[in-house]
């Protein structure tokens, strides 16, 4: 797909992993991504890492945005990254995380393969620009 400007449409999966039941932020970013011209799929609440991997692979997304507020980011996000690698989808998928991730936990997520972490107060424009600049070329 492409936009009127001749650029391709970026496909994004906004995913809620685990028992985290707070999805307002996920809805806000999904709407901002749509308004920016991205194609957005929303996973719904309470998805397992495998559910998210399956959706990302089946939908052939360029970007996987993981929204997590539960504090289980150090366990759940690496499982998603491992799953993407098992399906040879990691190299073709920009993985970003939004939510509450303490500074002390960020290095491990970056080392595991997360491209960027957007915490509370992150600018929508900054997030959109990051995705535009870093989404894999297809």
Secondary structure, 3 states (H helix, E strand, C coil): CECCCCCECCEEEEEEECCCCCCHHHHHHHHHHHHCCCEEEECCCCECHHHHHHHHHHHCCCEEEEEECCCCHHHHHHHHHHHHHHCCCCCCCEEEEEECCCHHHHHHHHHHCCCEEECCCCCHHHHHHHHHHHCCCC
